Amino acid sequence: MSRASFNANSASSESATEPEVDARTEQTRRTLLLGALATTACLGCSARAHAGEDPPGSDERPQKGDLLVFSEGDQEGKPVTLADLPAGGPPVHAWPKDPKTSVVRSASRLNEILIIRLDPSELDEQTRARSVDGIIAYSAICSHAGCPVTAWVKSDVGDKEVFKCMCHNSEYDPRAGAQVVFGPAPRRLAALPIALADGSLSVAGNFIGKVGGVQPG
């Protein structure tokens, strides 16, 4: 075979294989690109899932020393102070907040608290003992079906204003340990001892009584 013939055959062979090489290269490039995109997407999903997780301690029950902060309204997240509580009500809704980590314990709805300021002379002895300047705190979750206790209205069975759950009309008198005065609730609201320092409210102890309802809401 002449050198000229060999060179011609080689050129022909190279021309035949070039498209195959290009195709394989393009396929590899596409595979790598798709793999990188998929990995990036998964990392993005993981980051979003992690970012959406509640911080440690946010679902724990109120701890002694926790600050009480507004759970709703324009002041949400701000500490509840004596000045925020008008004498005679209405109550404010609050979450406990860890003062060391700044974690608000809002991951459990069972942690929401009702805080109200009443005339100390209207409180019974036990209620007055865990109050501060007439300020008392209770669980904001109805003991009947676990609905939120949202209303402060005149009782259906008396002339005083009471806490009321609008789901099934259970009423609680905060002056007497939030005992049930009307409706199907089987027990009083759990009470939360509180303390007052430098005008701000904090938790002084664990809930007294069971928190939550006895049947599904």
N, C-alpha and C positions, 0 to 999 in steps of 0.2 A: 504494500500500500504506500502510495506516495504521501509526502508530507502535506501536500495541498489537499489530498483526499481526506487525510486524518483531521486536518484543521477544519474542514467543511463538516465532517461528521460530528466533531466535538462541538462546534458552534450550533449545529442542529439539535444535539442532545441537550446543551445548556438552555437553548430556547424553549425546549419542551418542558424542562423541569422548573424554570423560573416562575411560571404562574402557580405551580403547586406550592413552591416555597412561599410565595407572596400570600397565597390563600391560608397556609398554615400559620404564617406570622400574624396575619390579620385576625384569624380565629383566636390565637393565643392572646393577642392584645385585647380583643373584646372580652374574653373570659376573665382576664385579670381585671379589666375595668369594671365589669359587672360584679365581680367578687369584692372589689374595693368599695363599690357603691353599697352593696348589701351589708358589708361590715360596718360602714359608716352609719347606715340606717339603723342597724341593730344597736350600735353604740348610742345613737340619738335616742332610741326608745328606752334604753337602759337608763340614760341620764335623766330623761323625763320622768320615768317611774321612780327613780331615786329621789328626784327633786320633789315629787308629790307625796312622799312618805312623811308621816307625822314624826316629829322629833322625839327622841327618847324622853319618857316622863310625861308626855302630853296627855296620856290616857290614865295616868295614876290619879287616885283620889286626892282631895286636898290634903296638904301636909302642913304641920305646924310651922308657922313662919311665912307661909305663902302670902303674897300680896293679893288683894282683891281688885280686879280690874273690870271695867265695863265690858259686857259681852255684846252690846248692840248700840246703835245710835251714833251720833256725831262724836262721842267720846270713847268709842270702842277701843279697847286696849289700854286706856288710861286708868291710873289708880283711882279707886273710889275714895273720896274724902268726906269728912264730916259735913263740909259745905254743900256736898252734892245730895244730901239727904234731907228733904224738907220734913219738918215735924208733922207727924200725922199721916205721912205717906204722900204720894204712892211709893211703892218699892222700886228699887233698881235691880237690874239683872247683871250678874257678874260671873267671871271665871276666876279660879285661883291661878296665880302665876308664881313660878319658882323664882325668887329674887336672885339666886346665884347663877342660874342658867338663862334666865329671861324666857323660859319656856312657859307658854300659857297652856294650862291643862284643859284644852278645848276639844281634844280628840274623842272624848266621851260626853255625850249629852247629859249623862247622869251627874256631871260635875257642875252644871249651871246652878247658880245660887240666887235666892231672893234676899235682898237686904232692905230693911225698913227701919225708920226711926219713929218711935212712939213715946208717949208720955210714960216715964218709968212707973208712975203711980197706977197705971192701968195694967201693968204686967203682973202675972201671978208670981209667987215666990221663986219657983224653979226657973221660970223664964227670965226674971230679973237677975238671977244669979249668973247667967251666962251672957247677959247683955252688957253693953258699954254705953253710958249716957242715953239709955233707951233704945240703942241700936241692937237689932237682933237679926239673925240670918238663918235661913232654912233652904232645904233642897227645893229647886224649882220644878221638880218632877212629881206629878200627881201619883199618889199611892194606889190609885185604882187601876188605870190602864196605862200608866206611864206617859200620859200627855203632858205638855208643858202647862204650868200654872201661870197664866198671863194677866188675869184681871184683878183689879182692886175695886170692889163694888160693895154697895150696901147689901147686907145679908138678906136672904129670903126669909130668915126666921128671927131676925132681930133688927135693931136700929143702928148697929155698928158696921163699919166697912170691914171686909174680910178678903183673904185671897180666894180666888175662884178659878177652877179649871173649867174652861168652856166646852170641853168635850162631852162631859156627862154631868156638869153642874155641881161637882163636889166643892164644898166650901171649907175653909180652914181659918181658925181664929189665931192670929200670931201672938195675941196677948196671953194666950193660955197654951203655949207650947205648940201652936199650929194644930190643935186637936180638931177633929172633924165636927162641924156643926150642921152640915146639910149634905145630902147626896150619898152616892154609893161607895165612896172611898172607905176602905176597911181600917185604916189607921192614919195617924197624924203624919205630917211631913217630918222628915229627918231634920234635926236642928244642927247648926254648926256654930260652935263657940268662936268668938272673935275677939280681937284686941285692937286697941287704937293707940297709935304712936305717931307723933308729929303730924297729926291731922289725917293720916292715912290708915285704912283698915287692913288687917291681916288675919290669918287663920290662927286660932289659939288651941285647936285640938281637932280630933277626928269627928266625923258625923256621929250624932247620937241618934240611933234608930236606923232602920233599913231604908235605903234609897231606891226609888223606882217602884213600878207597879206590880201588882200581883197577877195580872193577866195581860195578854198582848193588847197593844193599842190598836 
